[in-house]
Amino acid sequence: MNKQIAILGLLLLNSAFVLGGQTKIPENSRIVHIKPGPQDNFSKAVFYLRVPEKVTKPKYILVLLKGINADGSGLLEHKQWLQFASETQAAIVACTLVKKDKKKYDKHNHYAAAQCGSGAALESAIEKLDEAQKDYSLKDLPLLIYGFSAGGQFAFGFSCHNPTRMIGFAAGKGGYYYPEAIKGT
């Protein structure tokens, strides 16, 4: 898959990104909750998997995040994301991440700093979601992450946490980034 086309597609789909509330989870979806450890930078981590009907064997995972502390479950229903995932043969993982301390904005309290626990939570969730798969494996697929605001900050943070897992990311806004960019990013 052409990385530039994937990134351009994510940027164009930014208009499809709505900050609405929680919706009913589609029947063909799965949910994983990851409990935070004492040193983790999040208080809640929920991951929702949906594989569009036309995708028989995903080539990558499209990871989607909304803004700060927002519920990402509704992203599984967006026609534009489903169409993009179908056309590019992706599984979708939508994320709900909540900061550890709502008053503090540092890397030890904000999930945007993926190297402080939230990145490992995403990786663990993908492994757990993979356990139920029969026809293919998700655990070794590359990630293409799109995030809005704090979700975009997480996309950047994850690319610094595990650049070899990434095929690209797009940040649809974000004001500060905890890790410095590393060579792989």
PyMOL commands that place a pseudoatom at each C-alpha (Angstrom):
pseudoatom trace, name=CA, resn=MET, resi=1, chain=A, elem=C, hetatm=0, pos=[0.000, 0.000, 0.000]
pseudoatom trace, name=CA, resn=ASN, resi=2, chain=A, elem=C, hetatm=0, pos=[1.298, 3.410, -0.890]
pseudoatom trace, name=CA, resn=LYS, resi=3, chain=A, elem=C, hetatm=0, pos=[2.030, 5.339, 2.330]
pseudoatom trace, name=CA, resn=GLN, resi=4, chain=A, elem=C, hetatm=0, pos=[1.424, 8.725, 0.738]
pseudoatom trace, name=CA, resn=ILE, resi=5, chain=A, elem=C, hetatm=0, pos=[-2.016, 7.676, -0.505]
pseudoatom trace, name=CA, resn=ALA, resi=6, chain=A, elem=C, hetatm=0, pos=[-2.904, 6.336, 2.943]
pseudoatom trace, name=CA, resn=ILE, resi=7, chain=A, elem=C, hetatm=0, pos=[-1.877, 9.564, 4.660]
pseudoatom trace, name=CA, resn=LEU, resi=8, chain=A, elem=C, hetatm=0, pos=[-3.696, 11.687, 2.084]
pseudoatom trace, name=CA, resn=GLY, resi=9, chain=A, elem=C, hetatm=0, pos=[-6.801, 9.554, 2.564]
pseudoatom trace, name=CA, resn=LEU, resi=10, chain=A, elem=C, hetatm=0, pos=[-6.648, 10.076, 6.317]
pseudoatom trace, name=CA, resn=LEU, resi=11, chain=A, elem=C, hetatm=0, pos=[-6.302, 13.812, 5.921]
pseudoatom trace, name=CA, resn=LEU, resi=12, chain=A, elem=C, hetatm=0, pos=[-9.234, 13.950, 3.516]
pseudoatom trace, name=CA, resn=LEU, resi=13, chain=A, elem=C, hetatm=0, pos=[-11.345, 11.901, 5.891]
pseudoatom trace, name=CA, resn=ASN, resi=14, chain=A, elem=C, hetatm=0, pos=[-10.762, 14.486, 8.610]
pseudoatom trace, name=CA, resn=SER, resi=15, chain=A, elem=C, hetatm=0, pos=[-14.057, 16.062, 7.543]
pseudoatom trace, name=CA, resn=ALA, resi=16, chain=A, elem=C, hetatm=0, pos=[-15.792, 12.824, 8.539]
pseudoatom trace, name=CA, resn=PHE, resi=17, chain=A, elem=C, hetatm=0, pos=[-14.529, 13.088, 12.089]
pseudoatom trace, name=CA, resn=VAL, resi=18, chain=A, elem=C, hetatm=0, pos=[-17.362, 14.032, 14.442]
pseudoatom trace, name=CA, resn=LEU, resi=19, chain=A, elem=C, hetatm=0, pos=[-17.027, 14.674, 18.172]
pseudoatom trace, name=CA, resn=GLY, resi=20, chain=A, elem=C, hetatm=0, pos=[-20.386, 13.098, 19.091]
pseudoatom trace, name=CA, resn=GLY, resi=21, chain=A, elem=C, hetatm=0, pos=[-21.118, 10.871, 22.045]
pseudoatom trace, name=CA, resn=GLN, resi=22, chain=A, elem=C, hetatm=0, pos=[-21.238, 7.132, 22.511]
pseudoatom trace, name=CA, resn=THR, resi=23, chain=A, elem=C, hetatm=0, pos=[-23.282, 5.052, 20.113]
pseudoatom trace, name=CA, resn=LYS, resi=24, chain=A, elem=C, hetatm=0, pos=[-24.479, 1.473, 20.109]
pseudoatom trace, name=CA, resn=ILE, resi=25, chain=A, elem=C, hetatm=0, pos=[-21.627, -0.861, 19.209]
pseudoatom trace, name=CA, resn=PRO, resi=26, chain=A, elem=C, hetatm=0, pos=[-22.272, -2.812, 15.982]
pseudoatom trace, name=CA, resn=GLU, resi=27, chain=A, elem=C, hetatm=0, pos=[-22.994, -6.512, 16.498]
pseudoatom trace, name=CA, resn=ASN, resi=28, chain=A, elem=C, hetatm=0, pos=[-19.976, -7.599, 14.458]
pseudoatom trace, name=CA, resn=SER, resi=29, chain=A, elem=C, hetatm=0, pos=[-17.610, -5.670, 16.742]
pseudoatom trace, name=CA, resn=ARG, resi=30, chain=A, elem=C, hetatm=0, pos=[-15.547, -6.728, 19.720]
pseudoatom trace, name=CA, resn=ILE, resi=31, chain=A, elem=C, hetatm=0, pos=[-14.521, -4.752, 22.788]
pseudoatom trace, name=CA, resn=VAL, resi=32, chain=A, elem=C, hetatm=0, pos=[-11.452, -4.994, 25.020]
pseudoatom trace, name=CA, resn=HIS, resi=33, chain=A, elem=C, hetatm=0, pos=[-10.918, -3.121, 28.286]
pseudoatom trace, name=CA, resn=ILE, resi=34, chain=A, elem=C, hetatm=0, pos=[-7.350, -2.686, 29.544]
pseudoatom trace, name=CA, resn=LYS, resi=35, chain=A, elem=C, hetatm=0, pos=[-6.922, -1.988, 33.229]
pseudoatom trace, name=CA, resn=PRO, resi=36, chain=A, elem=C, hetatm=0, pos=[-4.311, 0.652, 34.033]
pseudoatom trace, name=CA, resn=GLY, resi=37, chain=A, elem=C, hetatm=0, pos=[-1.340, -0.199, 36.179]
pseudoatom trace, name=CA, resn=PRO, resi=38, chain=A, elem=C, hetatm=0, pos=[-0.159, 2.185, 38.901]
pseudoatom trace, name=CA, resn=GLN, resi=39, chain=A, elem=C, hetatm=0, pos=[2.449, 3.798, 36.623]
pseudoatom trace, name=CA, resn=ASP, resi=40, chain=A, elem=C, hetatm=0, pos=[0.254, 4.043, 33.515]
pseudoatom trace, name=CA, resn=ASN, resi=41, chain=A, elem=C, hetatm=0, pos=[-0.770, 7.450, 32.155]
pseudoatom trace, name=CA, resn=PHE, resi=42, chain=A, elem=C, hetatm=0, pos=[-4.459, 6.628, 31.651]
pseudoatom trace, name=CA, resn=SER, resi=43, chain=A, elem=C, hetatm=0, pos=[-7.409, 5.851, 33.916]
pseudoatom trace, name=CA, resn=LYS, resi=44, chain=A, elem=C, hetatm=0, pos=[-9.535, 4.155, 31.268]
pseudoatom trace, name=CA, resn=ALA, resi=45, chain=A, elem=C, hetatm=0, pos=[-8.680, 2.326, 28.046]
pseudoatom trace, name=CA, resn=VAL, resi=46, chain=A, elem=C, hetatm=0, pos=[-11.339, 0.705, 25.870]
pseudoatom trace, name=CA, resn=PHE, resi=47, chain=A, elem=C, hetatm=0, pos=[-10.690, -0.567, 22.350]
pseudoatom trace, name=CA, resn=TYR, resi=48, chain=A, elem=C, hetatm=0, pos=[-13.344, -1.484, 19.791]
pseudoatom trace, name=CA, resn=LEU, resi=49, chain=A, elem=C, hetatm=0, pos=[-12.614, -3.694, 16.776]
pseudoatom trace, name=CA, resn=ARG, resi=50, chain=A, elem=C, hetatm=0, pos=[-14.649, -3.804, 13.597]
pseudoatom trace, name=CA, resn=VAL, resi=51, chain=A, elem=C, hetatm=0, pos=[-13.657, -5.510, 10.378]
pseudoatom trace, name=CA, resn=PRO, resi=52, chain=A, elem=C, hetatm=0, pos=[-15.786, -4.299, 7.455]
pseudoatom trace, name=CA, resn=GLU, resi=53, chain=A, elem=C, hetatm=0, pos=[-17.745, -7.040, 5.703]
pseudoatom trace, name=CA, resn=LYS, resi=54, chain=A, elem=C, hetatm=0, pos=[-15.769, -6.739, 2.459]
pseudoatom trace, name=CA, resn=VAL, resi=55, chain=A, elem=C, hetatm=0, pos=[-12.449, -7.261, 4.249]
pseudoatom trace, name=CA, resn=THR, resi=56, chain=A, elem=C, hetatm=0, pos=[-11.614, -10.970, 4.296]
pseudoatom trace, name=CA, resn=LYS, resi=57, chain=A, elem=C, hetatm=0, pos=[-8.021, -10.596, 5.490]
pseudoatom trace, name=CA, resn=PRO, resi=58, chain=A, elem=C, hetatm=0, pos=[-6.890, -7.168, 6.752]
pseudoatom trace, name=CA, resn=LYS, resi=59, chain=A, elem=C, hetatm=0, pos=[-3.587, -5.765, 5.479]
pseudoatom trace, name=CA, resn=TYR, resi=60, chain=A, elem=C, hetatm=0, pos=[-3.268, -3.275, 8.352]
pseudoatom trace, name=CA, resn=ILE, resi=61, chain=A, elem=C, hetatm=0, pos=[-5.151, -1.814, 11.306]
pseudoatom trace, name=CA, resn=LEU, resi=62, chain=A, elem=C, hetatm=0, pos=[-6.676, 1.648, 11.053]
pseudoatom trace, name=CA, resn=VAL, resi=63, chain=A, elem=C, hetatm=0, pos=[-6.587, 3.068, 14.594]
pseudoatom trace, name=CA, resn=LEU, resi=64, chain=A, elem=C, hetatm=0, pos=[-8.957, 5.985, 15.277]
pseudoatom trace, name=CA, resn=LEU, resi=65, chain=A, elem=C, hetatm=0, pos=[-9.052, 8.351, 18.251]
pseudoatom trace, name=CA, resn=LYS, resi=66, chain=A, elem=C, hetatm=0, pos=[-11.162, 11.380, 19.086]
pseudoatom trace, name=CA, resn=GLY, resi=67, chain=A, elem=C, hetatm=0, pos=[-10.200, 14.337, 21.242]
pseudoatom trace, name=CA, resn=ILE, resi=68, chain=A, elem=C, hetatm=0, pos=[-9.336, 14.404, 24.918]
pseudoatom trace, name=CA, resn=ASN, resi=69, chain=A, elem=C, hetatm=0, pos=[-11.085, 11.763, 27.018]
pseudoatom trace, name=CA, resn=ALA, resi=70, chain=A, elem=C, hetatm=0, pos=[-13.690, 11.194, 24.279]
pseudoatom trace, name=CA, resn=ASP, resi=71, chain=A, elem=C, hetatm=0, pos=[-15.528, 7.942, 23.611]
pseudoatom trace, name=CA, resn=GLY, resi=72, chain=A, elem=C, hetatm=0, pos=[-14.354, 6.544, 20.281]
pseudoatom trace, name=CA, resn=SER, resi=73, chain=A, elem=C, hetatm=0, pos=[-16.999, 3.830, 19.908]
pseudoatom trace, name=CA, resn=GLY, resi=74, chain=A, elem=C, hetatm=0, pos=[-19.088, 5.883, 17.471]
pseudoatom trace, name=CA, resn=LEU, resi=75, chain=A, elem=C, hetatm=0, pos=[-16.217, 5.896, 14.986]
pseudoatom trace, name=CA, resn=LEU, resi=76, chain=A, elem=C, hetatm=0, pos=[-17.082, 2.296, 14.079]
pseudoatom trace, name=CA, resn=GLU, resi=77, chain=A, elem=C, hetatm=0, pos=[-20.271, 3.536, 12.394]
pseudoatom trace, name=CA, resn=HIS, resi=78, chain=A, elem=C, hetatm=0, pos=[-18.837, 6.336, 10.241]
pseudoatom trace, name=CA, resn=LYS, resi=79, chain=A, elem=C, hetatm=0, pos=[-19.564, 5.564, 6.581]
pseudoatom trace, name=CA, resn=GLN, resi=80, chain=A, elem=C, hetatm=0, pos=[-16.397, 7.312, 5.417]
pseudoatom trace, name=CA, resn=TRP, resi=81, chain=A, elem=C, hetatm=0, pos=[-14.091, 5.334, 7.724]
pseudoatom trace, name=CA, resn=LEU, resi=82, chain=A, elem=C, hetatm=0, pos=[-15.852, 2.066, 6.846]
pseudoatom trace, name=CA, resn=GLN, resi=83, chain=A, elem=C, hetatm=0, pos=[-15.523, 2.818, 3.132]
pseudoatom trace, name=CA, resn=PHE, resi=84, chain=A, elem=C, hetatm=0, pos=[-11.852, 3.777, 3.506]
pseudoatom trace, name=CA, resn=ALA, resi=85, chain=A, elem=C, hetatm=0, pos=[-11.152, 0.609, 5.507]
pseudoatom trace, name=CA, resn=SER, resi=86, chain=A, elem=C, hetatm=0, pos=[-13.024, -1.555, 2.982]
pseudoatom trace, name=CA, resn=GLU, resi=87, chain=A, elem=C, hetatm=0, pos=[-11.231, -0.063, 0.000]
pseudoatom trace, name=CA, resn=THR, resi=88, chain=A, elem=C, hetatm=0, pos=[-7.786, -0.378, 1.578]
pseudoatom trace, name=CA, resn=GLN, resi=89, chain=A, elem=C, hetatm=0, pos=[-8.486, -3.736, 3.304]
pseudoatom trace, name=CA, resn=ALA, resi=90, chain=A, elem=C, hetatm=0, pos=[-8.141, -2.619, 6.923]
pseudoatom trace, name=CA, resn=ALA, resi=91, chain=A, elem=C, hetatm=0, pos=[-9.509, -3.644, 10.279]
pseudoatom trace, name=CA, resn=ILE, resi=92, chain=A, elem=C, hetatm=0, pos=[-10.638, -0.683, 12.409]
pseudoatom trace, name=CA, resn=VAL, resi=93, chain=A, elem=C, hetatm=0, pos=[-9.736, -0.227, 16.058]
pseudoatom trace, name=CA, resn=ALA, resi=94, chain=A, elem=C, hetatm=0, pos=[-11.473, 2.761, 17.656]
pseudoatom trace, name=CA, resn=CYS, resi=95, chain=A, elem=C, hetatm=0, pos=[-10.133, 3.897, 21.017]
pseudoatom trace, name=CA, resn=THR, resi=96, chain=A, elem=C, hetatm=0, pos=[-11.444, 5.467, 24.181]
pseudoatom trace, name=CA, resn=LEU, resi=97, chain=A, elem=C, hetatm=0, pos=[-8.609, 6.715, 26.365]
pseudoatom trace, name=CA, resn=VAL, resi=98, chain=A, elem=C, hetatm=0, pos=[-8.991, 8.865, 29.480]
pseudoatom trace, name=CA, resn=LYS, resi=99, chain=A, elem=C, hetatm=0, pos=[-6.217, 10.806, 31.171]
pseudoatom trace, name=CA, resn=LYS, resi=100, chain=A, elem=C, hetatm=0, pos=[-5.002, 9.586, 34.553]
pseudoatom trace, name=CA, resn=ASP, resi=101, chain=A, elem=C, hetatm=0, pos=[-5.349, 13.008, 36.195]
pseudoatom trace, name=CA, resn=LYS, resi=102, chain=A, elem=C, hetatm=0, pos=[-7.778, 15.402, 34.549]
pseudoatom trace, name=CA, resn=LYS, resi=103, chain=A, elem=C, hetatm=0, pos=[-6.098, 18.472, 36.076]
pseudoatom trace, name=CA, resn=LYS, resi=104, chain=A, elem=C, hetatm=0, pos=[-2.491, 17.738, 35.153]
pseudoatom trace, name=CA, resn=TYR, resi=105, chain=A, elem=C, hetatm=0, pos=[-1.031, 17.952, 31.664]
pseudoatom trace, name=CA, resn=ASP, resi=106, chain=A, elem=C, hetatm=0, pos=[2.238, 16.093, 31.783]
pseudoatom trace, name=CA, resn=LYS, resi=107, chain=A, elem=C, hetatm=0, pos=[3.363, 12.860, 30.180]
pseudoatom trace, name=CA, resn=HIS, resi=108, chain=A, elem=C, hetatm=0, pos=[2.785, 10.800, 33.326]
pseudoatom trace, name=CA, resn=ASN, resi=109, chain=A, elem=C, hetatm=0, pos=[-0.883, 11.798, 33.443]
pseudoatom trace, name=CA, resn=HIS, resi=110, chain=A, elem=C, hetatm=0, pos=[-1.846, 12.124, 29.777]
pseudoatom trace, name=CA, resn=TYR, resi=111, chain=A, elem=C, hetatm=0, pos=[-2.361, 9.174, 27.448]
pseudoatom trace, name=CA, resn=ALA, resi=112, chain=A, elem=C, hetatm=0, pos=[-0.896, 11.156, 24.513]
pseudoatom trace, name=CA, resn=ALA, resi=113, chain=A, elem=C, hetatm=0, pos=[2.557, 10.118, 25.744]
pseudoatom trace, name=CA, resn=ALA, resi=114, chain=A, elem=C, hetatm=0, pos=[2.280, 6.561, 24.448]
pseudoatom trace, name=CA, resn=GLN, resi=115, chain=A, elem=C, hetatm=0, pos=[5.630, 5.550, 25.957]
pseudoatom trace, name=CA, resn=CYS, resi=116, chain=A, elem=C, hetatm=0, pos=[4.109, 5.971, 29.444]
pseudoatom trace, name=CA, resn=GLY, resi=117, chain=A, elem=C, hetatm=0, pos=[1.596, 3.130, 29.251]
pseudoatom trace, name=CA, resn=SER, resi=118, chain=A, elem=C, hetatm=0, pos=[-1.118, 4.003, 26.753]
pseudoatom trace, name=CA, resn=GLY, resi=119, chain=A, elem=C, hetatm=0, pos=[0.901, 2.672, 23.797]
pseudoatom trace, name=CA, resn=ALA, resi=120, chain=A, elem=C, hetatm=0, pos=[1.387, -0.662, 25.542]
pseudoatom trace, name=CA, resn=ALA, resi=121, chain=A, elem=C, hetatm=0, pos=[-2.368, -0.679, 26.257]
pseudoatom trace, name=CA, resn=LEU, resi=122, chain=A, elem=C, hetatm=0, pos=[-3.110, -0.415, 22.524]
pseudoatom trace, name=CA, resn=GLU, resi=123, chain=A, elem=C, hetatm=0, pos=[-0.640, -3.207, 21.752]
pseudoatom trace, name=CA, resn=SER, resi=124, chain=A, elem=C, hetatm=0, pos=[-2.125, -5.396, 24.491]
pseudoatom trace, name=CA, resn=ALA, resi=125, chain=A, elem=C, hetatm=0, pos=[-5.658, -4.722, 23.245]
pseudoatom trace, name=CA, resn=ILE, resi=126, chain=A, elem=C, hetatm=0, pos=[-4.701, -5.768, 19.711]
pseudoatom trace, name=CA, resn=GLU, resi=127, chain=A, elem=C, hetatm=0, pos=[-3.233, -9.014, 21.070]
pseudoatom trace, name=CA, resn=LYS, resi=128, chain=A, elem=C, hetatm=0, pos=[-6.431, -9.701, 23.028]
pseudoatom trace, name=CA, resn=LEU, resi=129, chain=A, elem=C, hetatm=0, pos=[-8.611, -8.874, 20.011]
pseudoatom trace, name=CA, resn=ASP, resi=130, chain=A, elem=C, hetatm=0, pos=[-6.455, -11.238, 17.941]
pseudoatom trace, name=CA, resn=GLU, resi=131, chain=A, elem=C, hetatm=0, pos=[-7.183, -14.173, 20.262]
pseudoatom trace, name=CA, resn=ALA, resi=132, chain=A, elem=C, hetatm=0, pos=[-10.754, -14.408, 18.945]
pseudoatom trace, name=CA, resn=GLN, resi=133, chain=A, elem=C, hetatm=0, pos=[-9.748, -14.309, 15.268]
pseudoatom trace, name=CA, resn=LYS, resi=134, chain=A, elem=C, hetatm=0, pos=[-9.938, -17.565, 13.324]
pseudoatom trace, name=CA, resn=ASP, resi=135, chain=A, elem=C, hetatm=0, pos=[-9.209, -16.701, 9.700]
pseudoatom trace, name=CA, resn=TYR, resi=136, chain=A, elem=C, hetatm=0, pos=[-6.295, -14.277, 10.137]
pseudoatom trace, name=CA, resn=SER, resi=137, chain=A, elem=C, hetatm=0, pos=[-4.055, -12.642, 12.701]
pseudoatom trace, name=CA, resn=LEU, resi=138, chain=A, elem=C, hetatm=0, pos=[-4.128, -9.003, 13.810]
pseudoatom trace, name=CA, resn=LYS, resi=139, chain=A, elem=C, hetatm=0, pos=[-1.215, -8.970, 16.222]
pseudoatom trace, name=CA, resn=ASP, resi=140, chain=A, elem=C, hetatm=0, pos=[1.527, -8.438, 13.631]
pseudoatom trace, name=CA, resn=LEU, resi=141, chain=A, elem=C, hetatm=0, pos=[-0.305, -6.062, 11.302]
pseudoatom trace, name=CA, resn=PRO, resi=142, chain=A, elem=C, hetatm=0, pos=[1.092, -2.555, 10.846]
pseudoatom trace, name=CA, resn=LEU, resi=143, chain=A, elem=C, hetatm=0, pos=[-0.849, 0.431, 12.172]
pseudoatom trace, name=CA, resn=LEU, resi=144, chain=A, elem=C, hetatm=0, pos=[-2.127, 3.543, 10.451]
pseudoatom trace, name=CA, resn=ILE, resi=145, chain=A, elem=C, hetatm=0, pos=[-3.311, 5.938, 13.168]
pseudoatom trace, name=CA, resn=TYR, resi=146, chain=A, elem=C, hetatm=0, pos=[-5.570, 8.949, 12.794]
pseudoatom trace, name=CA, resn=GLY, resi=147, chain=A, elem=C, hetatm=0, pos=[-6.371, 11.075, 15.798]
pseudoatom trace, name=CA, resn=PHE, resi=148, chain=A, elem=C, hetatm=0, pos=[-8.103, 14.356, 16.428]
pseudoatom trace, name=CA, resn=SER, resi=149, chain=A, elem=C, hetatm=0, pos=[-6.670, 16.787, 19.002]
pseudoatom trace, name=CA, resn=ALA, resi=150, chain=A, elem=C, hetatm=0, pos=[-5.412, 14.677, 21.928]
pseudoatom trace, name=CA, resn=GLY, resi=151, chain=A, elem=C, hetatm=0, pos=[-5.968, 11.634, 19.712]
pseudoatom trace, name=CA, resn=GLY, resi=152, chain=A, elem=C, hetatm=0, pos=[-3.580, 13.188, 17.203]
pseudoatom trace, name=CA, resn=GLN, resi=153, chain=A, elem=C, hetatm=0, pos=[-1.078, 13.725, 19.970]
pseudoatom trace, name=CA, resn=PHE, resi=154, chain=A, elem=C, hetatm=0, pos=[-1.399, 10.028, 20.812]
pseudoatom trace, name=CA, resn=ALA, resi=155, chain=A, elem=C, hetatm=0, pos=[-0.834, 9.161, 17.125]
pseudoatom trace, name=CA, resn=PHE, resi=156, chain=A, elem=C, hetatm=0, pos=[2.442, 11.081, 17.219]
pseudoatom trace, name=CA, resn=GLY, resi=157, chain=A, elem=C, hetatm=0, pos=[3.304, 9.607, 20.625]
pseudoatom trace, name=CA, resn=PHE, resi=158, chain=A, elem=C, hetatm=0, pos=[2.708, 6.060, 19.431]
pseudoatom trace, name=CA, resn=SER, resi=159, chain=A, elem=C, hetatm=0, pos=[4.907, 6.646, 16.385]
pseudoatom trace, name=CA, resn=CYS, resi=160, chain=A, elem=C, hetatm=0, pos=[7.699, 7.554, 18.826]
pseudoatom trace, name=CA, resn=HIS, resi=161, chain=A, elem=C, hetatm=0, pos=[6.848, 4.611, 21.115]
pseudoatom trace, name=CA, resn=ASN, resi=162, chain=A, elem=C, hetatm=0, pos=[6.890, 1.959, 18.368]
pseudoatom trace, name=CA, resn=PRO, resi=163, chain=A, elem=C, hetatm=0, pos=[7.865, 3.383, 14.953]
pseudoatom trace, name=CA, resn=THR, resi=164, chain=A, elem=C, hetatm=0, pos=[8.501, -0.052, 13.427]
pseudoatom trace, name=CA, resn=ARG, resi=165, chain=A, elem=C, hetatm=0, pos=[4.813, -0.936, 13.896]
pseudoatom trace, name=CA, resn=MET, resi=166, chain=A, elem=C, hetatm=0, pos=[3.627, 2.138, 11.970]
pseudoatom trace, name=CA, resn=ILE, resi=167, chain=A, elem=C, hetatm=0, pos=[2.903, 2.704, 8.298]
pseudoatom trace, name=CA, resn=GLY, resi=168, chain=A, elem=C, hetatm=0, pos=[1.823, 6.265, 9.022]
pseudoatom trace, name=CA, resn=PHE, resi=169, chain=A, elem=C, hetatm=0, pos=[-0.136, 8.638, 11.199]
pseudoatom trace, name=CA, resn=ALA, resi=170, chain=A, elem=C, hetatm=0, pos=[-2.115, 11.832, 10.861]
pseudoatom trace, name=CA, resn=ALA, resi=171, chain=A, elem=C, hetatm=0, pos=[-2.824, 14.313, 13.628]
pseudoatom trace, name=CA, resn=GLY, resi=172, chain=A, elem=C, hetatm=0, pos=[-5.945, 16.363, 12.964]
pseudoatom trace, name=CA, resn=LYS, resi=173, chain=A, elem=C, hetatm=0, pos=[-4.861, 19.025, 15.462]
pseudoatom trace, name=CA, resn=GLY, resi=174, chain=A, elem=C, hetatm=0, pos=[-2.826, 18.858, 18.607]
pseudoatom trace, name=CA, resn=GLY, resi=175, chain=A, elem=C, hetatm=0, pos=[-0.907, 21.442, 20.526]
pseudoatom trace, name=CA, resn=TYR, resi=176, chain=A, elem=C, hetatm=0, pos=[1.906, 19.743, 22.390]
pseudoatom trace, name=CA, resn=TYR, resi=177, chain=A, elem=C, hetatm=0, pos=[3.900, 16.551, 22.054]
pseudoatom trace, name=CA, resn=TYR, resi=178, chain=A, elem=C, hetatm=0, pos=[5.614, 14.889, 24.977]
pseudoatom trace, name=CA, resn=PRO, resi=179, chain=A, elem=C, hetatm=0, pos=[8.256, 12.754, 23.332]
pseudoatom trace, name=CA, resn=GLU, resi=180, chain=A, elem=C, hetatm=0, pos=[10.765, 14.188, 20.957]
pseudoatom trace, name=CA, resn=ALA, resi=181, chain=A, elem=C, hetatm=0, pos=[10.660, 12.700, 17.492]
pseudoatom trace, name=CA, resn=ILE, resi=182, chain=A, elem=C, hetatm=0, pos=[13.036, 9.780, 17.170]
pseudoatom trace, name=CA, resn=LYS, resi=183, chain=A, elem=C, hetatm=0, pos=[14.867, 8.545, 14.072]
pseudoatom trace, name=CA, resn=GLY, resi=184, chain=A, elem=C, hetatm=0, pos=[12.312, 5.846, 13.209]
pseudoatom trace, name=CA, resn=THR, resi=185, chain=A, elem=C, hetatm=0, pos=[9.425, 8.286, 13.447]
for i in range(1, 185): cmd.bond("trace and resi %d" % i, "trace and resi %d" % (i + 1))
show_as sticks, trace
zoom trace
